[in-house]
Every structure is written in structure tokens, then in C-alpha cells.
Amino acid sequence: MSNGETERQVAGLERAAVEALIRGEHGDPFSILGPHAFAHGLTIRAYLPGALGVELIHAVTGEVLGTLEQSSVPGLFSIRIEQQVPYRYRIQWGTGVQETEDPYAFGQLLGEMDLYLFAEGNHRELGKSLGAQFTTHEGVQGVRFSVWAPNARRVSVVGNFNGWDGRRHPMRLRQPSGVWELFIPRLAPGEVYKYEILGRDGLLPLKADPMALASELPPATGSVVSAPLQFDWHDDHWLEQRQARQAYQAPMSIYELHAGSWRREGGENGRLLSWRELSEQLIPYVQQLGFTHIELMPIMEHPFGGSWGYQLLSQFAPTARYGSPADFAAFVDACHQAGIGVILDWVPAHFPTDAHGLGQFDGTALYEYAHPFEGFHQDWDTYIYNLGRTEVHGFMLASALHWLRTYHIDGLRVDAVASMLYRDYSRKDGEWIPNRFGGRENLESIDFLRHLNDVVAQEVPGALVIAEESTAWPGVSRPTQEGGLGFAYKWNMGWMHDSLKYAAEDPLHRRHHHHQLTFGLLYAFSEHFVLPISHDEVVHGKRSLLDKMPGDRWQKFANLRLYLSFMWSHPGKKLLFMGCEFGQWREWNHDHELDWYLLRYGEHKGVQQLVSDLNGLYRHEPALHQLDGSAEGFAWLIGDDANNSVFAWLRHDQSGAPLLVVHNFTPEPRNGYRIGVPKEGAWHVLLNSDSERYAGSNAGSQGGLFSEAVASHGQPQSLSLDLPPLGTLVIKPQ
């Protein structure tokens, strides 16, 4: 056994290679470091800048096998032994002694199938393969790091464990995949790390792990080693019933919220609630209101809170703002046990330009398109994913499946789909690049969306994928086999814009805008729609939903109750942003909690009670939900009374049983207003939005009614109704 190598032997490594190693420019550290066979045994080398000394220890017996000798190159240690034995190092640092196995003694880590599927864009479990995986390898516990950076000259893992020194843990490149890998023994969950990448043009800013399972709390930007999620789920009953609960025939009313500003501990500017605190406070509230689902604005890690999560950089990591990944799993589990579905906003359209993020990840446009006409959103100052690249396509596909499978999420609402469909989205002439056929459609993104929806339907049956799509693109919620995009639902942005514009009109002028409420019914059954009153409608000077309403205080509240009743009785699933359910006056501010003090006042409490009753009615009356996507479930009675701004229709369930809905969009009570009905006999008012129960004036028909044999509106019978001012009646035959 010989201690160390002579200068001639170091030179035998090729001085250029040694110099590249110490400069942090060597792309193949395994060719120098670790054990290397020679004619009479092994040479073992370690590069440990700053180490005072290194001993070689038998990994089984603990026997000291020898001391590694430091060459003339500071930090480069070596030893020769006669035969191969399991070993580890005992390293003397200025701060203490460290014992560890040699990262460069381990063979290749990722299987060829992993690399093949990744390169092909079909690896469905990237969250369990790439990134930082806490595991046991060859009997040793540690972390397997792997990252895609095909154009890098060198990639190292850095963190507190190596003093953020990129020379300490350079990685092995696996060709032709472009994935770099390294197993670092004895690292444990909780370690903060990044990747130091040497690009073609020099050293890049330290990069967070694109596939990190956890991250530091912003404004810190490091990735965090996370153990595989081992959570004891108790939602079997929910999952067994989910497919039926989320079928087109089922009721679905969604409470959209921003977890950081729904409520805070200590008041308006207090600290954020944790997932466990949200479980205790939010879930009973959602149950009280009767919503079937919640939709969380993006909870993936994002650097800037002011982006509300829509400019995210960690497609696999829940934000640390509200707790650990296990805490988030516990929140979802608690929702399911309470009978509440969980939908996440998910963003495959773009990502922020932060230096530690995905942009120019290996010194080239890797995740984004290279040309700014394709790869940069001027509106949002973000990069656009190049979904035509198989690795990026697979990365995003695996992200979607990660949330649905790992965290039992019930649906993904895909943000900014319109921006993905069109290459000229929000661009002037001459500022976009046509597709290969000369058209404006983004064929790569369209292929991705179809593939996403097919894969989710196959691998997570019953889960929903919902499109926020604002154009007239045909077949968004039509199956891909029929030429559609394959989404379960599409947000009905046209209905939202038209109905809000109508509701904001002074009632005196609504007669001139009557078509804004009738037009949506011309296409209401062309897609499976969600009617969205989302966060986007109550920010940036658009005013809160209550404050959009015209008139004095009484009229504003009456208009709000009327609008919500119109929405809940209209075909389509429902989505309402937090605060709208009790008439928040102020616009939403992501830094403040909602104005809960308003519930001391009767009008606000009344709106909240109405939303609860509307949800109860919606869930318990099949006519309001069973045929949401079918024209068979809807029939106009009055759509042409513009002078009185009255609308009336019938909703039907699958058996044909009717429910009558009447809206009076003026502040004038209309007594003795005759409306045709299909059934003779007793009818009962299920809901009057002007009831004193909702702090209304208690005008209009209440309780029981009887039809008369007077034909009207194409019906053999009719009811003489007293229509409440700015009010809705929902009436059912007995």
C-alpha cells in the first residue's frame, strides 16, 4: 500500500485535466476522482478543497486503511491500495471531523429506462426520479441528485454541506440525455441546495432545482431536500365517490381563494395561516356556505407574492409559506374527509425571469423558446415554455400528474390557455412567428394540452382539467377523439364579461342592454362551462363585486343578491371568489385578509346567507345541475321583455321535472306579472332574493301559489306573480 502519488503520477492525469478540475471546469469528474484500477491495485483520489487531512476507513470494520496524501495541488488527495475494499473517508476540517462515503465510488444512478422516457417526454414519475431524491443506494443512505442541463460544461451540487463550493461535488453527465447525476452520501432531508452550472459562456447564477419537492421560504430561493411524502391518507371514501361527485350531472360550486389573504392570524396585516390552521378555519366555513369545491390560486413555490402564485418556478414543490409538503397533504385530506374537493390553479403557459429559475438554465434557452417572438410574454415579463421540446413537454406533464397523484388533488384549472393556443397572442403584426403551416396556432402547445387531458383521463380517472380560455376556440371541452382539446370544463369568460357589464348598468338603461344577458344562452351548451366570478374581476381598479353594482346602498345589495341568484340559476357550474360571498366593499388585496368585520352588518350577513341558501338549493334541486351542459335542461319563457328587464326560464332535471326562475332587473315591484307554467296545481316559492332573511325588503311572492288555466308563453297554465324589486324568484311545482 502506498501513500499518495508522485508529481509524475499527478502529471499522468494530464495536468490540463487537474487544472480544469481545480478551476471547476472539468466535465467528467469521475474520470479523475474516486477509485481507479491500475496494474497492482487501486488509486483512490478525492478533491476536498480546505480539508486538513483525509484517512481511508474500512466501511465494515472501521479499520484505518491509510492516510491520503495531498499532492502539490491543494485539496487533491490520493492513496494506493492493493485490492478493492468498501471504504469511506474520515476528513479533518478546520471545524471538525466528517466521516462519509466517497460520492465518486458509486456507479451510474439513473436507469436507462428513466433516461429514455425522460428524453422521449413520457416519464410520468419525474418527481420520484429526477431532482433530489432521499434514498438508500448500495446500502448507504443519502441523496441522489439529477438535473437536466445538456448544454452545460459542468454542473455541481452546492449547499451548506460543502460550503457552497462548486468544486466539491461536480456531477456525472449521462449522454445522450443531458442529465447530470450524483449521489451524496449521508445528506438528509432539510438540506438546502442549488446547482452551480458552468455554461458555454461562463458561470451562471446559482440555479434552484426545477424538480425540487420543497423550497426555502421566500425571499430565500434555495431548494430543499425532501423525503418522499409518506402521509397516512384517510380519504378513501372520497376517492371512491369522486368520479360520481365530479360527473357532468353532479352539482359543482367552487369557492376560489388565495390562501395567504383569506384570513390572517392577528388581523388584516397579521401572519399567514398554516395549512393546519386553514383546515381548522376554512373547512367549516366552506361547509357552512355549501360549496362543493375550493379552488386554490397557485400554491406551487413562487418567488414574488405579488404574482399571486401565477409566476411560479417550482412545478413540483408546494410553497413553504404555509408549511411543509406533509402539511399540505393533511389539508387536502381534511377537505376530502369533509366532503370538499380541491382544485389547484396550475400554470404551464409561462414562468418568471428570476435569475435562479428556469430561464437560460444551462446557459441556453432550455425550457423556453429561444426567439423572443416565441419565448417571451411582453404583457407579463415572463418566458414561455417550449412545449414542443419533448423534455419540457414531459416535465410539465409529470408536474400535472404529481399534484393529482401525490397530493390527491381533484382537478387542475389551467391558467392562460388562450395565450398557449395562439402564437400571436397579445402581439402586433411582425412580432410573432407563424407555425410550420404559416398559421397563428401554437401547434406544440395544442398537442401538449390534448396529451395532458388524455393522460389525466387515463391515469387519474375522475380528476378534472379545467381551461381558463377566453377566445372562441371550438371544442375546448370536446374529447380529443372528436377533435377537441379534451378539457372537462371551460371557463365561460364571455358570460362573465357580458353579465357583469349588464349588472353595472343603471336599471333605467338596462332595457337597452337586454341582449347582454340573453346572448350567453345562444352558446351555453356548446361547451361544458364554469361560470367564473374570479379574483381577476375584483382587482386593478375593477372594483369589488358589490361596488360594481349601481344605485344607492340598498340597490347595490339588492343588485348583488339578484346577480348571484341569476348566476346560480343559469346553466353552468359556479365559481365565486372569496369575499364576494358577503359583499366585500374593497378590492381584493393579496397582502390583507378579507374584511370579516363586515359580517357584523345585516346586509353583508344577508348576502352570505343567500349564497349558502343558493348552494343548498343548487345541490338539492337536480333541475339546477343535472343538465347543465344540455339544451334539454333549459327553456326560455320570457327573454324578450326588455322594457321591464324581466327574464324567466324553466330548468329541467333528467326526468323532465321543471323549476321556474324569474328575474326582475329593475327596482320596480311588478305585481300580478303573469308567467306561463307547464304544470297545473300548487307551486311553491323556494327562494326570494328580496326576503328579509337576506336583509331584503321582503317584497314579492312568498310561500304557496296556484296556477290558473290561462295559457301564457306557450304554456297551458300560468302563475300571477308579484316580482320583487331587483329580485329573483325560484318556484317549484308541488
MARLUM-491987 format. One line per 3 residues: number of its first residue (from 1); for each residue x, y, z of C-alpha. Coordinates in steps of 0.1 Angstrom, whole numbers, plus 5000, padded with zeros to 4 digits. Layout:
NUM	X:Y:Z ~ ...
END
This chain:
1	5000:5000:5000 ~ 5014:5034:4990 ~ 5005:5068:5004
4	4999:5093:4977 ~ 5010:5099:4942 ~ 5042:5114:4930
7	5042:5146:4909 ~ 5049:5124:4879 ~ 5018:5104:4887
10	4997:5136:4892 ~ 5010:5147:4859 ~ 5000:5114:4845
13	4964:5125:4850 ~ 4972:5152:4825 ~ 4980:5185:4841
16	4953:5201:4820 ~ 4927:5178:4835 ~ 4938:5185:4870
19	4938:5223:4864 ~ 4903:5220:4849 ~ 4892:5202:4880
22	4905:5228:4904 ~ 4891:5256:4882 ~ 4857:5239:4883
25	4857:5234:4846 ~ 4861:5196:4843 ~ 4830:5180:4828
28	4839:5144:4838 ~ 4850:5143:4875 ~ 4845:5106:4877
31	4875:5102:4853 ~ 4897:5116:4880 ~ 4881:5112:4914
34	4871:5080:4932 ~ 4887:5046:4928 ~ 4907:5038:4896
37	4923:5004:4889 ~ 4959:5001:4879 ~ 4982:4971:4874
40	4987:4963:4911 ~ 4956:4977:4928 ~ 4936:5008:4931
43	4943:5045:4932 ~ 4917:5065:4951 ~ 4915:5102:4947
46	4895:5129:4964 ~ 4893:5166:4958 ~ 4885:5183:4990
49	4895:5220:4990 ~ 4901:5232:5025 ~ 4905:5198:5041
52	4934:5194:5066 ~ 4937:5157:5061 ~ 4919:5126:5050
55	4920:5090:5062 ~ 4907:5060:5044 ~ 4885:5038:5066
58	4873:5003:5060 ~ 4835:5007:5057 ~ 4827:4974:5075
61	4854:4970:5102 ~ 4862:5007:5108 ~ 4899:4999:5104
64	4921:5028:5092 ~ 4935:5017:5059 ~ 4958:5046:5054
67	4961:5083:5050 ~ 4956:5100:5017 ~ 4985:5122:5007
70	4979:5157:4995 ~ 4997:5164:4962 ~ 5012:5198:4952
73	4976:5207:4942 ~ 4959:5219:4974 ~ 4929:5198:4982
76	4938:5169:4958 ~ 4944:5138:4979 ~ 4952:5103:4969
79	4961:5068:4981 ~ 4970:5035:4965 ~ 4957:5002:4979
82	4963:4967:4967 ~ 4928:4954:4965 ~ 4893:4968:4963
85	4875:4971:4996 ~ 4844:4990:5008 ~ 4857:5023:5022
88	4848:5057:5035 ~ 4867:5089:5043 ~ 4874:5105:5076
91	4880:5141:5068 ~ 4896:5166:5091 ~ 4882:5201:5085
94	4890:5232:5104 ~ 4856:5230:5120 ~ 4857:5193:5130
97	4858:5157:5117 ~ 4835:5143:5090 ~ 4830:5106:5081
100	4814:5099:5047 ~ 4814:5075:5018 ~ 4830:5086:4986
103	4804:5101:4961 ~ 4827:5091:4933 ~ 4828:5054:4943
106	4793:5048:4931 ~ 4783:5037:4896 ~ 4756:5052:4874
109	4725:5060:4893 ~ 4695:5066:4870 ~ 4683:5036:4850
112	4684:5036:4812 ~ 4646:5034:4811 ~ 4644:5066:4832
115	4666:5085:4809 ~ 4649:5071:4778 ~ 4614:5080:4790
118	4626:5115:4801 ~ 4642:5122:4767 ~ 4610:5109:4750
121	4588:5132:4771 ~ 4569:5103:4786 ~ 4583:5099:4821
124	4552:5102:4843 ~ 4571:5100:4876 ~ 4598:5126:4873
127	4590:5138:4908 ~ 4602:5105:4921 ~ 4632:5102:4897
130	4650:5135:4889 ~ 4657:5162:4914 ~ 4668:5155:4949
133	4657:5120:4960 ~ 4664:5109:4996 ~ 4671:5073:4992
136	4694:5043:5001 ~ 4719:5035:4974 ~ 4741:5004:4977
139	4733:5002:5013 ~ 4742:5038:5020 ~ 4716:5065:5029
142	4719:5098:5012 ~ 4705:5120:4984 ~ 4706:5113:4947
145	4707:5145:4927 ~ 4699:5146:4890 ~ 4692:5176:4868
148	4688:5182:4830 ~ 4714:5206:4816 ~ 4725:5192:4783
151	4745:5223:4772 ~ 4764:5228:4804 ~ 4802:5222:4806
154	4800:5213:4843 ~ 4772:5210:4869 ~ 4778:5208:4907
157	4755:5204:4937 ~ 4762:5232:4963 ~ 4748:5239:4997
160	4758:5244:5033 ~ 4771:5208:5034 ~ 4800:5218:5011
163	4803:5255:5019 ~ 4786:5263:4986 ~ 4818:5254:4968
166	4811:5241:4933 ~ 4845:5223:4932 ~ 4834:5198:4959
169	4805:5179:4942 ~ 4807:5181:4904 ~ 4783:5157:4888
172	4784:5130:4861 ~ 4769:5137:4827 ~ 4747:5109:4812
175	4747:5110:4775 ~ 4728:5114:4753 ~ 4700:5125:4777
178	4719:5156:4790 ~ 4711:5146:4826 ~ 4737:5152:4853
181	4737:5130:4884 ~ 4755:5125:4917 ~ 4748:5106:4949
184	4759:5124:4980 ~ 4761:5100:5010 ~ 4747:5109:5044
187	4728:5140:5034 ~ 4693:5142:5050 ~ 4660:5159:5043
190	4661:5195:5052 ~ 4694:5203:5034 ~ 4693:5235:5013
193	4709:5232:4979 ~ 4712:5246:4944 ~ 4730:5238:4912
196	4762:5256:4901 ~ 4763:5254:4863 ~ 4791:5263:4840
199	4776:5273:4807 ~ 4793:5278:4774 ~ 4800:5314:4782
202	4809:5311:4819 ~ 4794:5305:4853 ~ 4757:5311:4857
205	4738:5324:4887 ~ 4731:5295:4911 ~ 4700:5277:4900
208	4672:5262:4920 ~ 4662:5227:4912 ~ 4634:5226:4886
211	4622:5193:4901 ~ 4626:5202:4938 ~ 4600:5187:4960
214	4604:5215:4986 ~ 4619:5250:4987 ~ 4630:5276:5011
217	4606:5302:5024 ~ 4608:5333:5001 ~ 4626:5356:4998
220	4652:5328:5001 ~ 4655:5309:4969 ~ 4672:5276:4977
223	4657:5242:4970 ~ 4653:5218:5000 ~ 4658:5181:5001
226	4625:5165:5010 ~ 4619:5129:5020 ~ 4593:5111:4998
229	4559:5121:5010 ~ 4547:5094:5035 ~ 4513:5105:5046
232	4486:5084:5061 ~ 4456:5093:5040 ~ 4421:5089:5052
235	4402:5099:5021 ~ 4394:5065:5006 ~ 4356:5072:5008
238	4360:5105:4989 ~ 4382:5090:4962 ~ 4358:5061:4957
241	4330:5086:4951 ~ 4349:5113:4933 ~ 4341:5102:4898
244	4304:5104:4905 ~ 4307:5136:4925 ~ 4326:5153:4897
247	4305:5140:4868 ~ 4288:5164:4845 ~ 4254:5156:4861
250	4266:5165:4896 ~ 4265:5199:4912 ~ 4297:5218:4913
253	4301:5252:4930 ~ 4336:5264:4936 ~ 4349:5288:4962
256	4381:5303:4948 ~ 4406:5316:4973 ~ 4441:5329:4979
259	4454:5310:5009 ~ 4476:5339:5021 ~ 4448:5365:5023
262	4416:5347:5031 ~ 4422:5352:5068 ~ 4453:5360:5088
265	4464:5355:5124 ~ 4463:5388:5142 ~ 4441:5407:5118
268	4444:5424:5084 ~ 4482:5426:5083 ~ 4489:5396:5106
271	4509:5364:5098 ~ 4499:5339:5072 ~ 4478:5309:5085
274	4494:5275:5081 ~ 4477:5247:5062 ~ 4467:5231:5095
277	4452:5264:5107 ~ 4434:5268:5074 ~ 4420:5233:5079
280	4405:5243:5112 ~ 4390:5276:5100 ~ 4384:5274:5062
283	4368:5239:5060 ~ 4339:5246:5084 ~ 4333:5279:5066
286	4331:5263:5032 ~ 4308:5236:5046 ~ 4286:5263:5061
289	4284:5280:5027 ~ 4277:5248:5009 ~ 4304:5249:4982
292	4313:5215:4968 ~ 4349:5225:4960 ~ 4376:5250:4968
295	4400:5263:4941 ~ 4434:5275:4954 ~ 4452:5301:4935
298	4487:5286:4927 ~ 4503:5272:4958 ~ 4535:5260:4939
301	4566:5278:4951 ~ 4569:5313:4936 ~ 4594:5340:4943
304	4572:5371:4943 ~ 4540:5371:4964 ~ 4526:5399:4942
307	4523:5375:4913 ~ 4496:5356:4934 ~ 4514:5324:4925
310	4510:5327:4888 ~ 4547:5333:4882 ~ 4559:5301:4898
313	4593:5284:4895 ~ 4587:5251:4913 ~ 4563:5229:4894
316	4567:5201:4920 ~ 4570:5219:4953 ~ 4542:5234:4975
319	4552:5268:4987 ~ 4568:5269:5021 ~ 4547:5299:5031
322	4520:5277:5047 ~ 4540:5248:5059 ~ 4556:5215:5047
325	4545:5192:5019 ~ 4531:5169:5045 ~ 4511:5198:5060
328	4496:5205:5025 ~ 4487:5168:5021 ~ 4470:5169:5055
331	4450:5199:5044 ~ 4438:5181:5012 ~ 4430:5151:5033
334	4409:5171:5057 ~ 4390:5187:5029 ~ 4382:5153:5014
337	4370:5140:5048 ~ 4347:5170:5050 ~ 4333:5162:5015
340	4351:5192:4998 ~ 4370:5188:4965 ~ 4403:5206:4960
343	4412:5222:4926 ~ 4446:5238:4920 ~ 4454:5266:4896
346	4483:5253:4875 ~ 4504:5273:4851 ~ 4520:5256:4821
349	4520:5287:4799 ~ 4549:5308:4813 ~ 4574:5313:4840
352	4593:5342:4856 ~ 4627:5355:4846 ~ 4643:5353:4881
355	4680:5345:4877 ~ 4678:5314:4899 ~ 4649:5300:4879
358	4644:5281:4846 ~ 4654:5309:4822 ~ 4687:5302:4803
361	4690:5273:4827 ~ 4722:5258:4813 ~ 4733:5290:4795
364	4709:5283:4766 ~ 4671:5286:4761 ~ 4664:5252:4775
367	4629:5254:4790 ~ 4618:5284:4769 ~ 4618:5292:4732
370	4650:5309:4721 ~ 4634:5337:4700 ~ 4617:5364:4720
373	4588:5364:4695 ~ 4581:5329:4706 ~ 4596:5328:4741
376	4588:5360:4759 ~ 4555:5374:4771 ~ 4556:5412:4769
379	4525:5415:4790 ~ 4538:5396:4819 ~ 4575:5399:4815
382	4578:5361:4816 ~ 4593:5333:4795 ~ 4571:5309:4775
385	4576:5271:4779 ~ 4588:5254:4747 ~ 4563:5226:4749
388	4574:5214:4715 ~ 4606:5201:4732 ~ 4600:5166:4744
391	4618:5170:4777 ~ 4598:5202:4785 ~ 4566:5185:4774
394	4572:5156:4797 ~ 4583:5178:4825 ~ 4550:5197:4825
397	4530:5165:4821 ~ 4548:5149:4851 ~ 4541:5181:4871
400	4503:5178:4865 ~ 4503:5141:4874 ~ 4524:5149:4905
403	4498:5171:4920 ~ 4469:5148:4911 ~ 4485:5116:4924
406	4509:5126:4951 ~ 4485:5151:4968 ~ 4452:5136:4957
409	4442:5168:4940 ~ 4408:5166:4923 ~ 4413:5190:4895
412	4437:5214:4878 ~ 4425:5247:4864 ~ 4449:5255:4836
415	4458:5292:4836 ~ 4461:5314:4805 ~ 4451:5287:4779
418	4444:5314:4753 ~ 4480:5326:4754 ~ 4491:5290:4747
421	4468:5284:4717 ~ 4479:5314:4696 ~ 4514:5324:4686
424	4502:5360:4680 ~ 4485:5363:4714 ~ 4488:5399:4726
427	4514:5406:4698 ~ 4514:5431:4670 ~ 4520:5423:4634
430	4556:5414:4628 ~ 4561:5404:4664 ~ 4552:5367:4661
433	4565:5337:4642 ~ 4539:5316:4623 ~ 4537:5278:4628
436	4551:5254:4602 ~ 4520:5258:4581 ~ 4520:5296:4582
439	4492:5298:4607 ~ 4488:5315:4641 ~ 4480:5284:4661
442	4507:5271:4685 ~ 4507:5235:4674 ~ 4531:5224:4700
445	4510:5237:4729 ~ 4478:5223:4714 ~ 4495:5189:4712
448	4506:5192:4748 ~ 4471:5202:4760 ~ 4455:5173:4742
451	4481:5149:4755 ~ 4477:5162:4790 ~ 4440:5157:4790
454	4442:5122:4776 ~ 4468:5111:4801 ~ 4449:5126:4831
457	4417:5108:4820 ~ 4436:5075:4817 ~ 4458:5077:4848
460	4437:5096:4872 ~ 4400:5088:4864 ~ 4376:5113:4878
463	4401:5141:4881 ~ 4391:5173:4863 ~ 4412:5196:4840
466	4396:5230:4835 ~ 4406:5256:4809 ~ 4407:5293:4816
469	4402:5301:4779 ~ 4388:5334:4767 ~ 4385:5330:4730
472	4361:5313:4706 ~ 4384:5283:4701 ~ 4360:5255:4692
475	4358:5222:4712 ~ 4378:5232:4743 ~ 4358:5207:4763
478	4351:5182:4735 ~ 4370:5149:4737 ~ 4403:5148:4717
481	4390:5118:4698 ~ 4364:5142:4683 ~ 4390:5169:4675
484	4386:5188:4707 ~ 4412:5198:4733 ~ 4398:5173:4759
487	4392:5196:4789 ~ 4365:5187:4813 ~ 4353:5223:4815
490	4360:5257:4801 ~ 4356:5290:4820 ~ 4328:5310:4803
493	4346:5343:4801 ~ 4320:5357:4776 ~ 4292:5351:4800
496	4312:5368:4828 ~ 4321:5399:4808 ~ 4285:5403:4794
499	4267:5397:4826 ~ 4289:5420:4847 ~ 4286:5447:4821
502	4249:5444:4822 ~ 4247:5443:4860 ~ 4268:5475:4862
505	4243:5494:4841 ~ 4218:5517:4858 ~ 4185:5498:4858
508	4169:5527:4838 ~ 4193:5518:4810 ~ 4192:5480:4812
511	4164:5478:4786 ~ 4190:5489:4761 ~ 4214:5461:4771
514	4189:5433:4773 ~ 4209:5412:4748 ~ 4239:5410:4772
517	4220:5385:4794 ~ 4203:5366:4766 ~ 4233:5362:4743
520	4251:5338:4765 ~ 4222:5313:4762 ~ 4229:5310:4725
523	4262:5292:4732 ~ 4256:5280:4767 ~ 4256:5244:4756
526	4284:5245:4731 ~ 4309:5236:4758 ~ 4308:5223:4794
529	4311:5256:4811 ~ 4321:5270:4845 ~ 4306:5305:4852
532	4335:5323:4868 ~ 4335:5354:4890 ~ 4371:5351:4899
535	4399:5371:4915 ~ 4406:5389:4882 ~ 4373:5407:4884
538	4379:5423:4917 ~ 4414:5438:4913 ~ 4433:5465:4894
541	4406:5492:4896 ~ 4377:5469:4885 ~ 4361:5473:4920
544	4346:5447:4942 ~ 4316:5428:4930 ~ 4293:5447:4954
547	4309:5481:4944 ~ 4303:5473:4906 ~ 4266:5474:4913
550	4247:5506:4906 ~ 4225:5527:4928 ~ 4224:5536:4965
553	4234:5513:4993 ~ 4200:5494:4992 ~ 4201:5490:4955
556	4238:5478:4955 ~ 4229:5450:4979 ~ 4197:5441:4961
559	4216:5441:4927 ~ 4243:5418:4942 ~ 4217:5394:4956
562	4200:5394:4922 ~ 4232:5389:4903 ~ 4243:5359:4925
565	4208:5344:4921 ~ 4210:5349:4883 ~ 4244:5331:4883
568	4233:5302:4904 ~ 4201:5296:4884 ~ 4219:5299:4850
571	4232:5268:4832 ~ 4268:5261:4841 ~ 4289:5252:4871
574	4297:5280:4895 ~ 4329:5297:4907 ~ 4329:5326:4932
577	4360:5344:4946 ~ 4363:5348:4983 ~ 4348:5380:4997
580	4321:5382:4971 ~ 4300:5358:4992 ~ 4294:5385:5018
583	4298:5417:4998 ~ 4333:5429:5004 ~ 4334:5466:4996
586	4371:5469:4989 ~ 4390:5453:4960 ~ 4409:5422:4970
589	4445:5429:4982 ~ 4468:5399:4985 ~ 4486:5414:5014
592	4455:5418:5036 ~ 4429:5395:5049 ~ 4392:5398:5039
595	4371:5424:5057 ~ 4355:5399:5080 ~ 4342:5427:5103
598	4316:5435:5077 ~ 4296:5404:5088 ~ 4285:5425:5118
601	4261:5442:5095 ~ 4228:5427:5083 ~ 4232:5434:5046
604	4265:5416:5044 ~ 4253:5388:5066 ~ 4223:5386:5043
607	4244:5381:5012 ~ 4263:5354:5029 ~ 4231:5337:5039
610	4218:5339:5004 ~ 4250:5323:4990 ~ 4246:5295:5015
613	4209:5290:5005 ~ 4217:5292:4968 ~ 4243:5264:4972
616	4218:5244:4992 ~ 4191:5249:4965 ~ 4216:5242:4937
619	4228:5209:4953 ~ 4193:5196:4963 ~ 4174:5206:4931
622	4185:5183:4902 ~ 4169:5207:4877 ~ 4196:5232:4886
625	4226:5210:4879 ~ 4218:5177:4861 ~ 4216:5190:4826
628	4240:5220:4829 ~ 4256:5211:4796 ~ 4225:5202:4777
631	4198:5223:4760 ~ 4172:5198:4772 ~ 4177:5213:4807
634	4167:5248:4798 ~ 4137:5265:4782 ~ 4131:5302:4778
637	4098:5316:4789 ~ 4105:5353:4788 ~ 4136:5366:4771
640	4121:5395:4752 ~ 4107:5418:4779 ~ 4134:5444:4776
643	4111:5472:4787 ~ 4106:5456:4821 ~ 4140:5440:4822
646	4124:5407:4832 ~ 4138:5373:4824 ~ 4121:5339:4830
649	4131:5304:4822 ~ 4125:5268:4831 ~ 4152:5244:4843
652	4145:5207:4839 ~ 4161:5176:4855 ~ 4167:5144:4837
655	4131:5132:4843 ~ 4117:5165:4828 ~ 4106:5179:4862
658	4106:5218:4859 ~ 4118:5246:4881 ~ 4107:5281:4873
661	4132:5310:4876 ~ 4122:5347:4873 ~ 4145:5378:4875
664	4134:5414:4878 ~ 4164:5436:4870 ~ 4146:5469:4878
667	4139:5484:4913 ~ 4102:5485:4904 ~ 4080:5458:4921
670	4059:5442:4894 ~ 4027:5429:4909 ~ 4004:5405:4890
673	4030:5396:4864 ~ 4017:5366:4845 ~ 4041:5338:4836
676	4032:5306:4818 ~ 4040:5273:4835 ~ 4038:5237:4823
679	4020:5221:4853 ~ 3987:5227:4869 ~ 3982:5230:4906
682	4002:5242:4935 ~ 4036:5258:4932 ~ 4060:5269:4960
685	4085:5297:4962 ~ 4118:5281:4971 ~ 4138:5313:4971
688	4131:5350:4970 ~ 4163:5370:4969 ~ 4145:5400:4984
691	4135:5381:5015 ~ 4141:5397:5049 ~ 4162:5365:5055
694	4187:5382:5033 ~ 4182:5417:5046 ~ 4159:5425:5017
697	4126:5444:5017 ~ 4105:5412:5018 ~ 4085:5422:4987
700	4073:5397:4961 ~ 4057:5364:4961 ~ 4063:5341:4991
703	4052:5306:5001 ~ 4024:5288:4981 ~ 4009:5297:4947
706	3983:5281:4925 ~ 3983:5280:4887 ~ 3954:5293:4866
709	3940:5278:4834 ~ 3952:5309:4815 ~ 3976:5300:4787
712	4007:5321:4785 ~ 4042:5320:4770 ~ 4033:5288:4752
715	4023:5270:4784 ~ 3988:5257:4792 ~ 3988:5272:4828
718	4002:5304:4843 ~ 4010:5320:4876 ~ 4002:5356:4886
721	4034:5366:4904 ~ 4045:5396:4924 ~ 4081:5402:4913
724	4103:5417:4940 ~ 4123:5448:4930 ~ 4158:5438:4919
727	4150:5403:4928 ~ 4148:5367:4918 ~ 4121:5341:4924
730	4128:5303:4922 ~ 4095:5284:4922 ~ 4088:5246:4921
733	4056:5227:4914 ~ 4043:5206:4943
END
